[in-house]
């Protein structure tokens, strides 16, 4: 199945990818988005 993320979803995915690529950080991450914003679609797009 193929789909295109909306702008705000792509920004969230890009921010998470950038966070996880920084190997010097020793902190946890949390993604907070409103109900119905497509978190289930964003998570698989995060590339570490």
C-alpha positions in Angstrom: 0.0 0.0 0.0 1.4 3.4 -0.9 0.4 6.7 0.6 1.8 10.3 0.8 2.1 12.0 4.2 0.5 15.4 4.7 2.8 18.3 5.3 2.5 18.2 9.1 3.0 14.5 9.2 6.2 14.7 7.1 7.5 17.4 9.4 6.9 15.2 12.4 8.6 12.3 10.7 11.6 14.4 9.6 12.0 15.8 13.2 11.9 12.3 14.7 14.4 11.0 12.1 16.8 13.9 12.8 16.5 13.3 16.6 17.3 9.6 16.3 20.2 10.1 13.9 22.1 12.2 16.6 24.0 9.4 18.3 25.4 11.8 21.0 22.0 12.4 22.6 21.3 10.3 25.6 17.6 11.2 26.0 14.3 9.6 25.2 11.8 11.0 22.6 8.0 11.4 22.7 5.8 12.4 19.8 2.7 14.3 20.7 0.1 14.8 18.0 -3.7 15.3 18.3 -6.2 12.5 17.8 -6.7 11.6 14.2 -3.5 13.2 13.0 -2.1 10.0 11.6 0.5 8.9 14.2 0.1 5.3 12.9 1.2 6.4 9.5 4.0 8.6 10.7 5.8 6.0 12.9 6.7 3.5 10.0 8.1 6.4 8.0 10.7 7.3 10.7 14.1 6.2 9.4 16.8 5.6 12.0 
